[in-house]
Amino acid sequence: AGTGPKELQPWLIGLTAVVVFLFIVFVLLLINRLWQIRMRRKQGGLQETQGTERYHDPGAAGLAQG
């Protein structure tokens, strides 16, 4: 006879909210980690080119000689 929608228990609603919240936080942390790895790779490539430019700087060559 009772084929209509059933009402969930309050503790089950709270548990569902906590699980959904933790899942969203997990996804955001995962995205943040991937973004940081991507930015480090980009900065690593830039630092290598900046490091080689330092040796061609006349001021740095003068300090190395003197």
PDBQT receptor file of N, H, CA, C and O in Angstrom, charges set to zero:
ATOM      1  N   ALA A   1       0.831  -1.197   0.000  1.00  0.00    +0.000 N 
ATOM      2  CA  ALA A   1       0.000   0.000   0.000  1.00  0.00    +0.000 C 
ATOM      3  C   ALA A   1       0.865   1.247   0.000  1.00  0.00    +0.000 C 
ATOM      4  O   ALA A   1       0.507   2.237  -0.637  1.00  0.00    +0.000 OA
ATOM      5  N   GLY A   2       2.010   1.227   0.706  1.00  0.00    +0.000 N 
ATOM      6  H   GLY A   2       2.301   0.422   1.224  1.00  0.00    +0.000 HD
ATOM      7  CA  GLY A   2       2.872   2.408   0.797  1.00  0.00    +0.000 C 
ATOM      8  C   GLY A   2       3.907   2.438  -0.319  1.00  0.00    +0.000 C 
ATOM      9  O   GLY A   2       5.080   2.148  -0.088  1.00  0.00    +0.000 OA
ATOM     10  N   THR A   3       3.476   2.787  -1.529  1.00  0.00    +0.000 N 
ATOM     11  H   THR A   3       2.523   3.022  -1.717  1.00  0.00    +0.000 HD
ATOM     12  CA  THR A   3       4.411   2.816  -2.654  1.00  0.00    +0.000 C 
ATOM     13  C   THR A   3       4.954   4.218  -2.927  1.00  0.00    +0.000 C 
ATOM     14  O   THR A   3       5.722   4.396  -3.873  1.00  0.00    +0.000 OA
ATOM     15  N   GLY A   4       4.580   5.212  -2.131  1.00  0.00    +0.000 N 
ATOM     16  H   GLY A   4       3.956   5.068  -1.363  1.00  0.00    +0.000 HD
ATOM     17  CA  GLY A   4       5.044   6.588  -2.331  1.00  0.00    +0.000 C 
ATOM     18  C   GLY A   4       6.487   6.763  -1.871  1.00  0.00    +0.000 C 
ATOM     19  O   GLY A   4       7.099   5.820  -1.368  1.00  0.00    +0.000 OA
ATOM     20  N   PRO A   5       7.035   7.971  -2.042  1.00  0.00    +0.000 N 
ATOM     21  CA  PRO A   5       8.417   8.229  -1.621  1.00  0.00    +0.000 C 
ATOM     22  C   PRO A   5       8.541   8.133  -0.100  1.00  0.00    +0.000 C 
ATOM     23  O   PRO A   5       7.689   8.620   0.642  1.00  0.00    +0.000 OA
ATOM     24  N   LYS A   6       9.618   7.497   0.340  1.00  0.00    +0.000 N 
ATOM     25  H   LYS A   6      10.311   7.101  -0.263  1.00  0.00    +0.000 HD
ATOM     26  CA  LYS A   6       9.831   7.337   1.777  1.00  0.00    +0.000 C 
ATOM     27  C   LYS A   6      10.705   8.469   2.295  1.00  0.00    +0.000 C 
ATOM     28  O   LYS A   6      11.603   8.953   1.606  1.00  0.00    +0.000 OA
ATOM     29  N   GLU A   7      10.427   8.869   3.499  1.00  0.00    +0.000 N 
ATOM     30  H   GLU A   7       9.698   8.476   4.059  1.00  0.00    +0.000 HD
ATOM     31  CA  GLU A   7      11.198   9.936   4.123  1.00  0.00    +0.000 C 
ATOM     32  C   GLU A   7      12.430   9.326   4.791  1.00  0.00    +0.000 C 
ATOM     33  O   GLU A   7      12.339   8.322   5.497  1.00  0.00    +0.000 OA
ATOM     34  N   LEU A   8      13.580   9.952   4.552  1.00  0.00    +0.000 N 
ATOM     35  H   LEU A   8      13.653  10.768   3.978  1.00  0.00    +0.000 HD
ATOM     36  CA  LEU A   8      14.821   9.439   5.127  1.00  0.00    +0.000 C 
ATOM     37  C   LEU A   8      14.942   9.849   6.590  1.00  0.00    +0.000 C 
ATOM     38  O   LEU A   8      14.400  10.871   7.009  1.00  0.00    +0.000 OA
ATOM     39  N   GLN A   9      15.656   9.042   7.351  1.00  0.00    +0.000 N 
ATOM     40  H   GLN A   9      16.096   8.212   7.010  1.00  0.00    +0.000 HD
ATOM     41  CA  GLN A   9      15.917   9.367   8.749  1.00  0.00    +0.000 C 
ATOM     42  C   GLN A   9      16.850  10.582   8.825  1.00  0.00    +0.000 C 
ATOM     43  O   GLN A   9      17.696  10.761   7.949  1.00  0.00    +0.000 OA
ATOM     44  N   PRO A  10      16.707  11.409   9.849  1.00  0.00    +0.000 N 
ATOM     45  CA  PRO A  10      17.573  12.592   9.962  1.00  0.00    +0.000 C 
ATOM     46  C   PRO A  10      19.064  12.242  10.022  1.00  0.00    +0.000 C 
ATOM     47  O   PRO A  10      19.881  12.966   9.453  1.00  0.00    +0.000 OA
ATOM     48  N   TRP A  11      19.430  11.159  10.693  1.00  0.00    +0.000 N 
ATOM     49  H   TRP A  11      18.766  10.571  11.155  1.00  0.00    +0.000 HD
ATOM     50  CA  TRP A  11      20.845  10.805  10.765  1.00  0.00    +0.000 C 
ATOM     51  C   TRP A  11      21.378  10.372   9.403  1.00  0.00    +0.000 C 
ATOM     52  O   TRP A  11      22.560  10.561   9.112  1.00  0.00    +0.000 OA
ATOM     53  N   LEU A  12      20.512   9.790   8.561  1.00  0.00    +0.000 N 
ATOM     54  H   LEU A  12      19.552   9.637   8.797  1.00  0.00    +0.000 HD
ATOM     55  CA  LEU A  12      20.936   9.380   7.234  1.00  0.00    +0.000 C 
ATOM     56  C   LEU A  12      21.137  10.597   6.331  1.00  0.00    +0.000 C 
ATOM     57  O   LEU A  12      22.038  10.604   5.492  1.00  0.00    +0.000 OA
ATOM     58  N   ILE A  13      20.314  11.610   6.498  1.00  0.00    +0.000 N 
ATOM     59  H   ILE A  13      19.583  11.604   7.179  1.00  0.00    +0.000 HD
ATOM     60  CA  ILE A  13      20.487  12.855   5.740  1.00  0.00    +0.000 C 
ATOM     61  C   ILE A  13      21.802  13.525   6.138  1.00  0.00    +0.000 C 
ATOM     62  O   ILE A  13      22.550  13.992   5.279  1.00  0.00    +0.000 OA
ATOM     63  N   GLY A  14      22.077  13.570   7.431  1.00  0.00    +0.000 N 
ATOM     64  H   GLY A  14      21.469  13.191   8.129  1.00  0.00    +0.000 HD
ATOM     65  CA  GLY A  14      23.337  14.158   7.894  1.00  0.00    +0.000 C 
ATOM     66  C   GLY A  14      24.548  13.387   7.405  1.00  0.00    +0.000 C 
ATOM     67  O   GLY A  14      25.540  13.986   6.989  1.00  0.00    +0.000 OA
ATOM     68  N   LEU A  15      24.477  12.067   7.450  1.00  0.00    +0.000 N 
ATOM     69  H   LEU A  15      23.671  11.580   7.788  1.00  0.00    +0.000 HD
ATOM     70  CA  LEU A  15      25.574  11.233   6.979  1.00  0.00    +0.000 C 
ATOM     71  C   LEU A  15      25.801  11.433   5.482  1.00  0.00    +0.000 C 
ATOM     72  O   LEU A  15      26.943  11.499   5.026  1.00  0.00    +0.000 OA
ATOM     73  N   THR A  16      24.721  11.528   4.727  1.00  0.00    +0.000 N 
ATOM     74  H   THR A  16      23.794  11.474   5.097  1.00  0.00    +0.000 HD
ATOM     75  CA  THR A  16      24.842  11.775   3.292  1.00  0.00    +0.000 C 
ATOM     76  C   THR A  16      25.477  13.131   3.023  1.00  0.00    +0.000 C 
ATOM     77  O   THR A  16      26.313  13.254   2.128  1.00  0.00    +0.000 OA
ATOM     78  N   ALA A  17      25.095  14.144   3.781  1.00  0.00    +0.000 N 
ATOM     79  H   ALA A  17      24.416  14.044   4.508  1.00  0.00    +0.000 HD
ATOM     80  CA  ALA A  17      25.667  15.477   3.599  1.00  0.00    +0.000 C 
ATOM     81  C   ALA A  17      27.160  15.469   3.895  1.00  0.00    +0.000 C 
ATOM     82  O   ALA A  17      27.936  16.085   3.164  1.00  0.00    +0.000 OA
ATOM     83  N   VAL A  18      27.571  14.784   4.949  1.00  0.00    +0.000 N 
ATOM     84  H   VAL A  18      26.941  14.284   5.543  1.00  0.00    +0.000 HD
ATOM     85  CA  VAL A  18      28.990  14.720   5.303  1.00  0.00    +0.000 C 
ATOM     86  C   VAL A  18      29.777  13.989   4.228  1.00  0.00    +0.000 C 
ATOM     87  O   VAL A  18      30.864  14.430   3.854  1.00  0.00    +0.000 OA
ATOM     88  N   VAL A  19      29.250  12.884   3.727  1.00  0.00    +0.000 N 
ATOM     89  H   VAL A  19      28.367  12.526   4.031  1.00  0.00    +0.000 HD
ATOM     90  CA  VAL A  19      29.942  12.113   2.688  1.00  0.00    +0.000 C 
ATOM     91  C   VAL A  19      30.078  12.939   1.410  1.00  0.00    +0.000 C 
ATOM     92  O   VAL A  19      31.138  12.940   0.785  1.00  0.00    +0.000 OA
ATOM     93  N   VAL A  20      29.027  13.633   1.020  1.00  0.00    +0.000 N 
ATOM     94  H   VAL A  20      28.165  13.633   1.528  1.00  0.00    +0.000 HD
ATOM     95  CA  VAL A  20      29.087  14.465  -0.180  1.00  0.00    +0.000 C 
ATOM     96  C   VAL A  20      30.096  15.603   0.017  1.00  0.00    +0.000 C 
ATOM     97  O   VAL A  20      30.865  15.908  -0.894  1.00  0.00    +0.000 OA
ATOM     98  N   PHE A  21      30.098  16.217   1.173  1.00  0.00    +0.000 N 
ATOM     99  H   PHE A  21      29.472  15.969   1.912  1.00  0.00    +0.000 HD
ATOM    100  CA  PHE A  21      31.044  17.292   1.462  1.00  0.00    +0.000 C 
ATOM    101  C   PHE A  21      32.484  16.792   1.386  1.00  0.00    +0.000 C 
ATOM    102  O   PHE A  21      33.330  17.446   0.776  1.00  0.00    +0.000 OA
ATOM    103  N   LEU A  22      32.772  15.646   1.995  1.00  0.00    +0.000 N 
ATOM    104  H   LEU A  22      32.085  15.115   2.490  1.00  0.00    +0.000 HD
ATOM    105  CA  LEU A  22      34.124  15.096   1.954  1.00  0.00    +0.000 C 
ATOM    106  C   LEU A  22      34.533  14.715   0.535  1.00  0.00    +0.000 C 
ATOM    107  O   LEU A  22      35.700  14.864   0.170  1.00  0.00    +0.000 OA
ATOM    108  N   PHE A  23      33.606  14.232  -0.260  1.00  0.00    +0.000 N 
ATOM    109  H   PHE A  23      32.658  14.110   0.036  1.00  0.00    +0.000 HD
ATOM    110  CA  PHE A  23      33.917  13.911  -1.651  1.00  0.00    +0.000 C 
ATOM    111  C   PHE A  23      34.272  15.165  -2.436  1.00  0.00    +0.000 C 
ATOM    112  O   PHE A  23      35.211  15.155  -3.232  1.00  0.00    +0.000 OA
ATOM    113  N   ILE A  24      33.526  16.245  -2.218  1.00  0.00    +0.000 N 
ATOM    114  H   ILE A  24      32.763  16.253  -1.572  1.00  0.00    +0.000 HD
ATOM    115  CA  ILE A  24      33.814  17.508  -2.905  1.00  0.00    +0.000 C 
ATOM    116  C   ILE A  24      35.186  18.029  -2.489  1.00  0.00    +0.000 C 
ATOM    117  O   ILE A  24      35.950  18.490  -3.337  1.00  0.00    +0.000 OA
ATOM    118  N   VAL A  25      35.511  17.964  -1.198  1.00  0.00    +0.000 N 
ATOM    119  H   VAL A  25      34.890  17.589  -0.509  1.00  0.00    +0.000 HD
ATOM    120  CA  VAL A  25      36.825  18.404  -0.720  1.00  0.00    +0.000 C 
ATOM    121  C   VAL A  25      37.923  17.552  -1.341  1.00  0.00    +0.000 C 
ATOM    122  O   VAL A  25      38.957  18.085  -1.746  1.00  0.00    +0.000 OA
ATOM    123  N   PHE A  26      37.720  16.240  -1.426  1.00  0.00    +0.000 N 
ATOM    124  H   PHE A  26      36.880  15.808  -1.097  1.00  0.00    +0.000 HD
ATOM    125  CA  PHE A  26      38.703  15.347  -2.032  1.00  0.00    +0.000 C 
ATOM    126  C   PHE A  26      38.950  15.717  -3.490  1.00  0.00    +0.000 C 
ATOM    127  O   PHE A  26      40.099  15.760  -3.930  1.00  0.00    +0.000 OA
ATOM    128  N   VAL A  27      37.893  15.983  -4.240  1.00  0.00    +0.000 N 
ATOM    129  H   VAL A  27      36.959  15.948  -3.882  1.00  0.00    +0.000 HD
ATOM    130  CA  VAL A  27      38.040  16.347  -5.649  1.00  0.00    +0.000 C 
ATOM    131  C   VAL A  27      38.773  17.676  -5.782  1.00  0.00    +0.000 C 
ATOM    132  O   VAL A  27      39.631  17.822  -6.652  1.00  0.00    +0.000 OA
ATOM    133  N   LEU A  28      38.447  18.647  -4.931  1.00  0.00    +0.000 N 
ATOM    134  H   LEU A  28      37.749  18.529  -4.224  1.00  0.00    +0.000 HD
ATOM    135  CA  LEU A  28      39.132  19.937  -4.989  1.00  0.00    +0.000 C 
ATOM    136  C   LEU A  28      40.612  19.803  -4.645  1.00  0.00    +0.000 C 
ATOM    137  O   LEU A  28      41.446  20.443  -5.285  1.00  0.00    +0.000 OA
ATOM    138  N   LEU A  29      40.958  18.990  -3.652  1.00  0.00    +0.000 N 
ATOM    139  H   LEU A  29      40.280  18.470  -3.132  1.00  0.00    +0.000 HD
ATOM    140  CA  LEU A  29      42.356  18.770  -3.317  1.00  0.00    +0.000 C 
ATOM    141  C   LEU A  29      43.095  18.068  -4.453  1.00  0.00    +0.000 C 
ATOM    142  O   LEU A  29      44.255  18.377  -4.723  1.00  0.00    +0.000 OA
ATOM    143  N   LEU A  30      42.441  17.146  -5.106  1.00  0.00    +0.000 N 
ATOM    144  H   LEU A  30      41.498  16.895  -4.887  1.00  0.00    +0.000 HD
ATOM    145  CA  LEU A  30      43.052  16.453  -6.234  1.00  0.00    +0.000 C 
ATOM    146  C   LEU A  30      43.320  17.418  -7.388  1.00  0.00    +0.000 C 
ATOM    147  O   LEU A  30      44.387  17.375  -8.000  1.00  0.00    +0.000 OA
ATOM    148  N   ILE A  31      42.360  18.283  -7.684  1.00  0.00    +0.000 N 
ATOM    149  H   ILE A  31      41.494  18.319  -7.186  1.00  0.00    +0.000 HD
ATOM    150  CA  ILE A  31      42.539  19.283  -8.737  1.00  0.00    +0.000 C 
ATOM    151  C   ILE A  31      43.667  20.238  -8.371  1.00  0.00    +0.000 C 
ATOM    152  O   ILE A  31      44.476  20.602  -9.224  1.00  0.00    +0.000 OA
ATOM    153  N   ASN A  32      43.723  20.641  -7.114  1.00  0.00    +0.000 N 
ATOM    154  H   ASN A  32      43.066  20.345  -6.421  1.00  0.00    +0.000 HD
ATOM    155  CA  ASN A  32      44.788  21.535  -6.665  1.00  0.00    +0.000 C 
ATOM    156  C   ASN A  32      46.156  20.878  -6.817  1.00  0.00    +0.000 C 
ATOM    157  O   ASN A  32      47.107  21.521  -7.261  1.00  0.00    +0.000 OA
ATOM    158  N   ARG A  33      46.261  19.603  -6.452  1.00  0.00    +0.000 N 
ATOM    159  H   ARG A  33      45.488  19.080  -6.092  1.00  0.00    +0.000 HD
ATOM    160  CA  ARG A  33      47.532  18.885  -6.578  1.00  0.00    +0.000 C 
ATOM    161  C   ARG A  33      47.977  18.803  -8.034  1.00  0.00    +0.000 C 
ATOM    162  O   ARG A  33      49.147  19.028  -8.344  1.00  0.00    +0.000 OA
ATOM    163  N   LEU A  34      47.047  18.480  -8.921  1.00  0.00    +0.000 N 
ATOM    164  H   LEU A  34      46.097  18.297  -8.669  1.00  0.00    +0.000 HD
ATOM    165  CA  LEU A  34      47.385  18.394 -10.341  1.00  0.00    +0.000 C 
ATOM    166  C   LEU A  34      47.786  19.761 -10.889  1.00  0.00    +0.000 C 
ATOM    167  O   LEU A  34      48.690  19.854 -11.719  1.00  0.00    +0.000 OA
ATOM    168  N   TRP A  35      47.125  20.813 -10.435  1.00  0.00    +0.000 N 
ATOM    169  H   TRP A  35      46.390  20.738  -9.761  1.00  0.00    +0.000 HD
ATOM    170  CA  TRP A  35      47.453  22.176 -10.881  1.00  0.00    +0.000 C 
ATOM    171  C   TRP A  35      48.853  22.554 -10.410  1.00  0.00    +0.000 C 
ATOM    172  O   TRP A  35      49.621  23.149 -11.165  1.00  0.00    +0.000 OA
ATOM    173  N   GLN A  36      49.191  22.212  -9.158  1.00  0.00    +0.000 N 
ATOM    174  H   GLN A  36      48.567  21.729  -8.544  1.00  0.00    +0.000 HD
ATOM    175  CA  GLN A  36      50.527  22.528  -8.645  1.00  0.00    +0.000 C 
ATOM    176  C   GLN A  36      51.610  21.788  -9.424  1.00  0.00    +0.000 C 
ATOM    177  O   GLN A  36      52.652  22.368  -9.729  1.00  0.00    +0.000 OA
ATOM    178  N   ILE A  37      51.382  20.520  -9.750  1.00  0.00    +0.000 N 
ATOM    179  H   ILE A  37      50.536  20.048  -9.502  1.00  0.00    +0.000 HD
ATOM    180  CA  ILE A  37      52.356  19.757 -10.530  1.00  0.00    +0.000 C 
ATOM    181  C   ILE A  37      52.540  20.391 -11.906  1.00  0.00    +0.000 C 
ATOM    182  O   ILE A  37      53.659  20.489 -12.411  1.00  0.00    +0.000 OA
ATOM    183  N   ARG A  38      51.436  20.817 -12.503  1.00  0.00    +0.000 N 
ATOM    184  H   ARG A  38      50.527  20.737 -12.093  1.00  0.00    +0.000 HD
ATOM    185  CA  ARG A  38      51.513  21.449 -13.827  1.00  0.00    +0.000 C 
ATOM    186  C   ARG A  38      52.298  22.753 -13.768  1.00  0.00    +0.000 C 
ATOM    187  O   ARG A  38      53.120  23.020 -14.645  1.00  0.00    +0.000 OA
ATOM    188  N   MET A  39      52.055  23.565 -12.748  1.00  0.00    +0.000 N 
ATOM    189  H   MET A  39      51.387  23.348 -12.036  1.00  0.00    +0.000 HD
ATOM    190  CA  MET A  39      52.755  24.839 -12.629  1.00  0.00    +0.000 C 
ATOM    191  C   MET A  39      54.241  24.633 -12.336  1.00  0.00    +0.000 C 
ATOM    192  O   MET A  39      55.073  25.395 -12.829  1.00  0.00    +0.000 OA
ATOM    193  N   ARG A  40      54.590  23.616 -11.539  1.00  0.00    +0.000 N 
ATOM    194  H   ARG A  40      53.915  22.997 -11.138  1.00  0.00    +0.000 HD
ATOM    195  CA  ARG A  40      56.004  23.334 -11.274  1.00  0.00    +0.000 C 
ATOM    196  C   ARG A  40      56.721  22.929 -12.537  1.00  0.00    +0.000 C 
ATOM    197  O   ARG A  40      57.873  23.316 -12.737  1.00  0.00    +0.000 OA
ATOM    198  N   ARG A  41      56.078  22.162 -13.394  1.00  0.00    +0.000 N 
ATOM    199  H   ARG A  41      55.142  21.848 -13.231  1.00  0.00    +0.000 HD
ATOM    200  CA  ARG A  41      56.705  21.769 -14.659  1.00  0.00    +0.000 C 
ATOM    201  C   ARG A  41      56.959  22.985 -15.533  1.00  0.00    +0.000 C 
ATOM    202  O   ARG A  41      58.015  23.098 -16.156  1.00  0.00    +0.000 OA
ATOM    203  N   LYS A  42      55.984  23.904 -15.579  1.00  0.00    +0.000 N 
ATOM    204  H   LYS A  42      55.127  23.812 -15.073  1.00  0.00    +0.000 HD
ATOM    205  CA  LYS A  42      56.169  25.119 -16.377  1.00  0.00    +0.000 C 
ATOM    206  C   LYS A  42      57.285  25.977 -15.792  1.00  0.00    +0.000 C 
ATOM    207  O   LYS A  42      58.122  26.483 -16.539  1.00  0.00    +0.000 OA
ATOM    208  N   GLN A  43      57.317  26.150 -14.477  1.00  0.00    +0.000 N 
ATOM    209  H   GLN A  43      56.637  25.739 -13.870  1.00  0.00    +0.000 HD
ATOM    210  CA  GLN A  43      58.349  26.961 -13.845  1.00  0.00    +0.000 C 
ATOM    211  C   GLN A  43      59.714  26.294 -13.946  1.00  0.00    +0.000 C 
ATOM    212  O   GLN A  43      60.727  26.987 -14.048  1.00  0.00    +0.000 OA
ATOM    213  N   GLY A  44      59.764  24.989 -13.922  1.00  0.00    +0.000 N 
ATOM    214  H   GLY A  44      58.941  24.426 -13.839  1.00  0.00    +0.000 HD
ATOM    215  CA  GLY A  44      61.029  24.272 -14.060  1.00  0.00    +0.000 C 
ATOM    216  C   GLY A  44      61.657  24.547 -15.408  1.00  0.00    +0.000 C 
ATOM    217  O   GLY A  44      62.873  24.724 -15.491  1.00  0.00    +0.000 OA
ATOM    218  N   GLY A  45      60.873  24.587 -16.457  1.00  0.00    +0.000 N 
ATOM    219  H   GLY A  45      59.886  24.443 -16.390  1.00  0.00    +0.000 HD
ATOM    220  CA  GLY A  45      61.386  24.907 -17.786  1.00  0.00    +0.000 C 
ATOM    221  C   GLY A  45      61.873  26.334 -17.865  1.00  0.00    +0.000 C 
ATOM    222  O   GLY A  45      62.871  26.606 -18.532  1.00  0.00    +0.000 OA
ATOM    223  N   LEU A  46      61.190  27.257 -17.201  1.00  0.00    +0.000 N 
ATOM    224  H   LEU A  46      60.379  27.036 -16.659  1.00  0.00    +0.000 HD
ATOM    225  CA  LEU A  46      61.613  28.648 -17.203  1.00  0.00    +0.000 C 
ATOM    226  C   LEU A  46      62.875  28.842 -16.381  1.00  0.00    +0.000 C 
ATOM    227  O   LEU A  46      63.728  29.643 -16.766  1.00  0.00    +0.000 OA
ATOM    228  N   GLN A  47      63.028  28.149 -15.276  1.00  0.00    +0.000 N 
ATOM    229  H   GLN A  47      62.335  27.499 -14.963  1.00  0.00    +0.000 HD
ATOM    230  CA  GLN A  47      64.204  28.312 -14.438  1.00  0.00    +0.000 C 
ATOM    231  C   GLN A  47      65.457  27.804 -15.144  1.00  0.00    +0.000 C 
ATOM    232  O   GLN A  47      66.537  28.363 -14.955  1.00  0.00    +0.000 OA
ATOM    233  N   GLU A  48      65.333  26.759 -15.951  1.00  0.00    +0.000 N 
ATOM    234  H   GLU A  48      64.455  26.305 -16.105  1.00  0.00    +0.000 HD
ATOM    235  CA  GLU A  48      66.487  26.261 -16.679  1.00  0.00    +0.000 C 
ATOM    236  C   GLU A  48      66.985  27.297 -17.670  1.00  0.00    +0.000 C 
ATOM    237  O   GLU A  48      68.194  27.477 -17.809  1.00  0.00    +0.000 OA
ATOM    238  N   THR A  49      66.087  27.984 -18.360  1.00  0.00    +0.000 N 
ATOM    239  H   THR A  49      65.104  27.838 -18.247  1.00  0.00    +0.000 HD
ATOM    240  CA  THR A  49      66.520  28.996 -19.314  1.00  0.00    +0.000 C 
ATOM    241  C   THR A  49      67.081  30.208 -18.585  1.00  0.00    +0.000 C 
ATOM    242  O   THR A  49      68.037  30.815 -19.068  1.00  0.00    +0.000 OA
ATOM    243  N   GLN A  50      66.525  30.576 -17.448  1.00  0.00    +0.000 N 
ATOM    244  H   GLN A  50      65.749  30.083 -17.055  1.00  0.00    +0.000 HD
ATOM    245  CA  GLN A  50      67.048  31.701 -16.688  1.00  0.00    +0.000 C 
ATOM    246  C   GLN A  50      68.420  31.381 -16.113  1.00  0.00    +0.000 C 
ATOM    247  O   GLN A  50      69.278  32.260 -16.031  1.00  0.00    +0.000 OA
ATOM    248  N   GLY A  51      68.632  30.147 -15.719  1.00  0.00    +0.000 N 
ATOM    249  H   GLY A  51      67.935  29.433 -15.786  1.00  0.00    +0.000 HD
ATOM    250  CA  GLY A  51      69.915  29.749 -15.167  1.00  0.00    +0.000 C 
ATOM    251  C   GLY A  51      71.022  29.830 -16.197  1.00  0.00    +0.000 C 
ATOM    252  O   GLY A  51      72.144  30.199 -15.851  1.00  0.00    +0.000 OA
ATOM    253  N   THR A  52      70.750  29.498 -17.450  1.00  0.00    +0.000 N 
ATOM    254  H   THR A  52      69.839  29.198 -17.731  1.00  0.00    +0.000 HD
ATOM    255  CA  THR A  52      71.782  29.572 -18.485  1.00  0.00    +0.000 C 
ATOM    256  C   THR A  52      72.054  31.018 -18.867  1.00  0.00    +0.000 C 
ATOM    257  O   THR A  52      73.173  31.345 -19.260  1.00  0.00    +0.000 OA
ATOM    258  N   GLU A  53      71.063  31.888 -18.760  1.00  0.00    +0.000 N 
ATOM    259  H   GLU A  53      70.153  31.622 -18.440  1.00  0.00    +0.000 HD
ATOM    260  CA  GLU A  53      71.277  33.298 -19.080  1.00  0.00    +0.000 C 
ATOM    261  C   GLU A  53      72.191  33.960 -18.064  1.00  0.00    +0.000 C 
ATOM    262  O   GLU A  53      72.866  34.934 -18.399  1.00  0.00    +0.000 OA
ATOM    263  N   ARG A  54      72.233  33.477 -16.864  1.00  0.00    +0.000 N 
ATOM    264  H   ARG A  54      71.685  32.687 -16.592  1.00  0.00    +0.000 HD
ATOM    265  CA  ARG A  54      73.072  34.059 -15.830  1.00  0.00    +0.000 C 
ATOM    266  C   ARG A  54      74.554  33.987 -16.198  1.00  0.00    +0.000 C 
ATOM    267  O   ARG A  54      75.320  34.899 -15.888  1.00  0.00    +0.000 OA
ATOM    268  N   TYR A  55      74.949  32.910 -16.853  1.00  0.00    +0.000 N 
ATOM    269  H   TYR A  55      74.327  32.169 -17.105  1.00  0.00    +0.000 HD
ATOM    270  CA  TYR A  55      76.361  32.739 -17.187  1.00  0.00    +0.000 C 
ATOM    271  C   TYR A  55      76.796  33.694 -18.287  1.00  0.00    +0.000 C 
ATOM    272  O   TYR A  55      77.989  33.962 -18.432  1.00  0.00    +0.000 OA
ATOM    273  N   HIS A  56      75.859  34.209 -19.058  1.00  0.00    +0.000 N 
ATOM    274  H   HIS A  56      74.890  33.991 -18.940  1.00  0.00    +0.000 HD
ATOM    275  CA  HIS A  56      76.195  35.147 -20.145  1.00  0.00    +0.000 C 
ATOM    276  C   HIS A  56      76.125  36.586 -19.664  1.00  0.00    +0.000 C 
ATOM    277  O   HIS A  56      76.374  37.506 -20.442  1.00  0.00    +0.000 OA
ATOM    278  N   ASP A  57      75.797  36.794 -18.418  1.00  0.00    +0.000 N 
ATOM    279  H   ASP A  57      75.595  36.046 -17.785  1.00  0.00    +0.000 HD
ATOM    280  CA  ASP A  57      75.700  38.145 -17.873  1.00  0.00    +0.000 C 
ATOM    281  C   ASP A  57      77.105  38.685 -17.628  1.00  0.00    +0.000 C 
ATOM    282  O   ASP A  57      77.887  38.021 -16.946  1.00  0.00    +0.000 OA
ATOM    283  N   PRO A  58      77.463  39.856 -18.149  1.00  0.00    +0.000 N 
ATOM    284  CA  PRO A  58      78.804  40.391 -17.950  1.00  0.00    +0.000 C 
ATOM    285  C   PRO A  58      79.134  40.643 -16.474  1.00  0.00    +0.000 C 
ATOM    286  O   PRO A  58      80.279  40.482 -16.051  1.00  0.00    +0.000 OA
ATOM    287  N   GLY A  59      78.120  41.040 -15.697  1.00  0.00    +0.000 N 
ATOM    288  H   GLY A  59      77.190  41.171 -16.041  1.00  0.00    +0.000 HD
ATOM    289  CA  GLY A  59      78.359  41.276 -14.274  1.00  0.00    +0.000 C 
ATOM    290  C   GLY A  59      78.736  40.002 -13.547  1.00  0.00    +0.000 C 
ATOM    291  O   GLY A  59      79.612  40.016 -12.683  1.00  0.00    +0.000 OA
ATOM    292  N   ALA A  60      78.089  38.909 -13.883  1.00  0.00    +0.000 N 
ATOM    293  H   ALA A  60      77.377  38.897 -14.585  1.00  0.00    +0.000 HD
ATOM    294  CA  ALA A  60      78.401  37.635 -13.247  1.00  0.00    +0.000 C 
ATOM    295  C   ALA A  60      79.782  37.145 -13.657  1.00  0.00    +0.000 C 
ATOM    296  O   ALA A  60      80.484  36.545 -12.843  1.00  0.00    +0.000 OA
ATOM    297  N   ALA A  61      80.192  37.391 -14.921  1.00  0.00    +0.000 N 
ATOM    298  H   ALA A  61      79.621  37.878 -15.582  1.00  0.00    +0.000 HD
ATOM    299  CA  ALA A  61      81.521  36.972 -15.375  1.00  0.00    +0.000 C 
ATOM    300  C   ALA A  61      82.593  37.787 -14.656  1.00  0.00    +0.000 C 
ATOM    301  O   ALA A  61      83.653  37.263 -14.314  1.00  0.00    +0.000 OA
ATOM    302  N   GLY A  62      82.313  39.067 -14.431  1.00  0.00    +0.000 N 
ATOM    303  H   GLY A  62      81.452  39.493 -14.709  1.00  0.00    +0.000 HD
ATOM    304  CA  GLY A  62      83.282  39.907 -13.709  1.00  0.00    +0.000 C 
ATOM    305  C   GLY A  62      83.452  39.462 -12.274  1.00  0.00    +0.000 C 
ATOM    306  O   GLY A  62      84.559  39.515 -11.739  1.00  0.00    +0.000 OA
ATOM    307  N   LEU A  63      82.373  39.023 -11.637  1.00  0.00    +0.000 N 
ATOM    308  H   LEU A  63      81.473  38.981 -12.071  1.00  0.00    +0.000 HD
ATOM    309  CA  LEU A  63      82.475  38.559 -10.264  1.00  0.00    +0.000 C 
ATOM    310  C   LEU A  63      83.247  37.236 -10.194  1.00  0.00    +0.000 C 
ATOM    311  O   LEU A  63      83.973  36.991  -9.231  1.00  0.00    +0.000 OA
ATOM    312  N   ALA A  64      83.094  36.402 -11.192  1.00  0.00    +0.000 N 
ATOM    313  H   ALA A  64      82.504  36.600 -11.975  1.00  0.00    +0.000 HD
ATOM    314  CA  ALA A  64      83.781  35.110 -11.202  1.00  0.00    +0.000 C 
ATOM    315  C   ALA A  64      85.275  35.299 -11.413  1.00  0.00    +0.000 C 
ATOM    316  O   ALA A  64      86.068  34.521 -10.883  1.00  0.00    +0.000 OA
ATOM    317  N   GLN A  65      85.677  36.308 -12.168  1.00  0.00    +0.000 N 
ATOM    318  H   GLN A  65      85.032  36.940 -12.598  1.00  0.00    +0.000 HD
ATOM    319  CA  GLN A  65      87.090  36.532 -12.433  1.00  0.00    +0.000 C 
ATOM    320  C   GLN A  65      87.769  37.221 -11.261  1.00  0.00    +0.000 C 
ATOM    321  O   GLN A  65      88.929  36.944 -10.959  1.00  0.00    +0.000 OA
ATOM    322  N   GLY A  66      87.063  38.100 -10.616  1.00  0.00    +0.000 N 
ATOM    323  H   GLY A  66      86.120  38.325 -10.861  1.00  0.00    +0.000 HD
ATOM    324  CA  GLY A  66      87.696  38.929  -9.596  1.00  0.00    +0.000 C 
ATOM    325  C   GLY A  66      87.612  38.290  -8.282  1.00  0.00    +0.000 C 
ATOM    326  O   GLY A  66      88.093  38.844  -7.294  1.00  0.00    +0.000 OA
TER     327      GLY A  66
